[in-house]
Amino acid sequence: MALTTHHFNLDPKQVTIAALGLLDRQLTLGGIPARYSELNFTGGLGDVINVNRDSRGIPVTAAGITAPIQNSIKGDKDRLAASSDRPLPTDPRLAPQGFIRESRFPVQLTTLAQNATTLSMEQVAFDLRQFGTQVLSKLTRGFAEYFDDTTAAFIKSSITRSGLTAAQKKVIGGDVEVTIPAADGTRENLRARALGLRTALVDARMAMNLANVPTSERYLIAGPELEAILLKDPEFVAVDYSGDTNALRRAIVGRIYGFDIVIHNSFGLEAYLFHKSAMVLVSACPAIPMGAVNGSIQNINGIATRMLVDYDYAKKADTIGLDTMYGLSTVKEDPDYAVRGTPIGESFVRGLKISITEKAPAGSGS
């Protein structure tokens, strides 16, 4: 007699690929950091993975071009010499061989992120009709919410130039502080509040440019309070991305001064500006355990995730779960990095924080 199987006939590899595809589209803040992953990781939680850091451009050297000499045969001092009258260079002209000096930095795997669901035999037989909608999307949605909240906390604790010295801040700037008037609802007040933020954003943009941070893929991360101030500014024009199904794209409410504005409820009256390369999310998965009924390890767009399928004989139920080991890190510069002759070294310069303080109106007594 032929074996009876449930009506899903799931392929773990295809399910894992689908899960990662869903996860990638559901990420907002979690979709911003650069990613690095390893599938054949043999270490454990707490170990480090060394990530390559892109090198800067190879320096260019300049040499003078030889000048024509006087035509000694004709003695004509007003006519240019022939090409044969140009002397051979005396100095070596071979360009020094540059080297792509990619350095590496460690990122610690700090967290085992995981979730799972148990499906009883009755659910599989009677209740489940669309595995992707009823099960897989819920698992990946939980991961997306977790990565977004985790990334928000990391941004608030790590995107800052507070580690720079006074000399370094003098050259490339540091974090920005701005004081704006408290809201009173008048038109002039709305303009003054927006003007204060705009001035701070211009200062932050200048600090990013001074540090040679790439101008593309820059983000401004803020809370609903800052968004409201900007949206009430008559000069702010929002950009509609509502036709896109990507969660990060939908979260972008506009652009200002070269920054994509992303609003998230984890932030208050504050702002963080950085380039996509300012952070890296490193993920790795251990091997499929010997006791698992089935499983698969896949990597989609730099996220390594393991799916495991097991069976509980006592409950007559399937357990399906996703997990990954990961760590977040800021990306600092090369040890020999310098700006305008000032050594910067292995410091974080690809982002900064704007601290915003509201000043009560004069005579309010506060």
N, C-alpha and C positions, 0 to 999 in steps of 0.2 A: 504494500500500500504506500502511495507517495506521501511524503511529509507535507504537512499543512503549514504554510508560512503566513505571517500577517500581511495585510494588503499594501504596506508601504514598500517592502523590499529595499531598504535603505542601503546605499553604498556609503560607508564611512568616509571615504576620500571625497566623494562628491558633496556629501553633507558638510564636511569641514570647509571645503572651498566655498560653498554657498554661505556658510555661517560667516566666514571672514569677509566675503563680499558684502553681506548685509551690515556687518559691524562697521566696515569702512565708510559706508554711506550714511550711517547713523551718528558718526562722531562729529562733534562741533569743535570744542577746544582740544579734545583728544586727537583730532585730525591735523592739528597744526605742527607739532614737533616733527623734525626729521626722524627717520626710523632706521634701525639696524637690527637684524635678527639672525639667529643661528638655529638651524634645525637639528644638527648633530651635536648638540651640546652634551658634554660628559661630566660637567661639574654639578654644583648644587646651589641652592638658595644661599645668598650671601657671597658667592664668588663674584669675580669681576670679568667683564668682557672688554677687551681692548678694541677701541673704535678708531679708525683712521680719521685724522683731521686734515682737510684740504690745505694744500700749501698755497702761498701767495705766488704772484707772478715771478718768473725768472728775471733777474735784473738785466738791464741792457747797458752795454759799454759803448762809448763813442770814441772814434779816432778821427784825426784831421785828414782832409783830402789834399793831396799834393797840388801845388800851384804851378802853372806853366812857367818855364824859364824863358829868358830872352833868346830870340833867334840869333845865335852867334854868327851864322854864315852871312846873312844879309845885313845884320846890324841895324835892323829896323826896329826902333823902340816904340813905334805906334801901332804895329800890327801884332796880333796874337801869334804865339808860336804854334807850330804844327804839333800834332799829337805825339810825334816821336821825340819832341823836345821836352816832354814832361818827365821829370826824374822818377826813378823808382823810390818807393818809400824806404826810409831807413829804419823805422821802428817796427816791431812785430805788429801784425794786424789781425792775427788769428783771435777770434772772439773766445773768451774763456768759456769753458763748458759749464753751463748751468746744471743744476740738479733739482729734481722734483723732491723737495724735502718734506714729505708727508710725515708728520709726527703722530703718535698714538696716545690716547688717554683712556684711563680705565673708567668703566661705568659699572657700578655694583648692582647685581640683581637683588633687590631689596624685598620684593613682594611676590607671593604666589596668589594670583587672582584666579578665582574659580567660581563656577556656579553649576547647578545640575537640577534635573527634574526627574521625578519618579512617575512612570506611567504604568498603571495597573492593567491587568489583562482586560478588565471591563472597559477601561478608557480606550485601549487600543482597538478592541472589538466593536464598541458601540459609539464612542464619542468623537474620536479623531477622524477627520476627513481630509484635512490639509496640514500635513506635518510642518511645512514651512511657515504658514501663517499662525498656527496654533501653538507650536513648540519652538521652532528654531528662531523665529523673530523675537520671541520673548527672552530667550537666552541671550541673544546678541544685544537686545535693547538694554538688558541689565549690565552687560559689559560696557556698552557705550556710555551709559549714565555714570558708571563707576570711573571710567577713564576720563570723562569730562570733569567730574568733581576732583579727581586726583590731580589732573593737569592744572585746574584752577588753583588748588592749594599750592602746587609747586611754583606756579607763576608768582603768586603773592609772596612766597618766601625767597625766591631765587632771582627774579628779574630785577636787578638793582646794580648800580655802579658804586655802591657804598664801599666796595673793596679797593677802589682806586685811591692812590695817594693824592695829596693836594697838587703836586706838580703835574700828575697825569690828568687830573680834572681840569687844570688850567689850559691844557692843550686840547683835549677832546670833550670836555664837559662831563658833568656827573648827572645825578638825578635832579629833577626839576621840581621846585616848589612854587605854588601859586596861591594867592588869596583872592577870593571873589566875594562880592557883596551877597549877603543873604537875600533870598527871594522875597520880593514884596508884590509881585504881580504887575508892576508897571512896565511899559514898553522900554523905557530907558534902562530899567533894572535888568530886563531880559537881555538887552544888547550888551550891557556892562558885564554880565555874567558870562555870556558867550565870548566876548572879547578877551576876557581873562584866560579862558580855556584856549582860545585860538593862539594867543601870545605864547602860552606854555607849550602848545604843540609845535609852534615854529621853533622855539628854543630846543625842544627835543629833537626835531628833525635836523637842526643844525648840528647837534651833538652826535647824531647817527652819521651824518655826512662827514664830519671831521674824523670819525673813526673808520672811514672807508667801508661802512656797512653797505652791502648791495642795496640798490634802490627798489628792486622788485621784491615781491612777496614780503612786504612789511605789514605788520598787524598792530592795530590799536585795540587793546582789550579793556573793556570798561563795564560798569554796571548800568542799570536802567536810569539812575539819577543823572549820570553824565550824558547819557543818550538824550534825556529829556531837555537838558540845557542846550545841546547842539540842535535838536530838532526845533526848538523855539527860536533859534537864531534865523532871522530872515535870509541870511546869506548862505545857509547850509542847504544843499540839495542832496536828498537821499537817492540811492540807486536801487531799483527794484530787481531782485534776483528770484522772485517767487516762482518762476517757471522751472527752476532747477530742482531736482530731487535730492541733491547732495545736502546733508544737514549743515555742513560748514558753510556752503554757499548760501543757503537760506538764512543763516545766522548773520551774514554780512549785511549790515543795513545801509552801507554807503562807503564812500571814500573821502578822505580829507588829507590834503598835503602829502599824498602818496601812500597813505596807510589805509588798509581795509579795516573797517570798524566792526568788531565783533562784540556783541553784548551778551553778558552772562550774569545770572542772578547771584553768583558767588561773590560779586564785587560790589562795593559801595561807591562812595564818592572818591574814586581813585582811578588811575589809568596806568597801563603798562604797555610800552611800545617796544617791539623787537622784530628781528628778522626771523624767518622760518628756521634758519640754521642755528638760532640761538639756543635751541633745546634739542635733545635727541632722546627718543624712547627706544630702549634696547630690550628685546624680548628673546626668550629662548625656551625650548621645551625639552623635558627629559624624554627618555624612550617610552614606548608603549609597555606597560607592566605585563609581566607574564600571566597574571591572573585575569586580565581583562578578556571579556568575550570577543570584543572587536575594538578597533580604534584607528585613528589616523592623525598624522602630524602634517600640517601644511603651513605655507607662508604666502600670504597675499598682501602685496603692497607694504612689505616690511613688518608685518605682524605675524609672529609665529604662534600658532594655537594648536592645542591637542584636544581631540574629541575622543572620549572613551564611552563605550557601551558595555554595561554589565547587567547581570541578572540576579535578582534576589529570590532564591527558591522559597524562603519562608513567606514572603509576601506575594509571590507569583507576579513580580513586577520588573519591568525594565528600568534601568537608570541611565540617563544620557547626560553627559556633562562636558563642559568646556573648561580648559585651564591654560594658563601661561605663566611663566616667571618673567618679571620685567623690572626695569629700573629707569629712572629719569635723571638726566644730568644737563647742566648748562654746558655750552661749548665755549671754551676759552681760546685765546689766540696762541700762536707759536711762541716759544721762549724768546726768540730774537725779534719779535714784532715791535716796531717803533713808529711813531708819528711825529713828523717835523723835528726829528732828531731826539725826541724824548722816548726813552725805553718804556714800553707798555708791558711786554712779556706775557706770561700766562695769566692774563686778567680777563674778566668778562666785560666786553664792550659792545656786544651785539644787541643790547637792549637796555632799557632804563625805566625808572618809575616816575610818574608825576603824582606828587602829593598835593591834594586840594583842600584848602581850609576856607570855610565860610565865615565872613566877618559880619557881625551884627551891625545894623545901622547905628549911626551916632545918636546918642541920647536914649538908647533902648534900655540902658541900665544893666546890660549883660556884658 
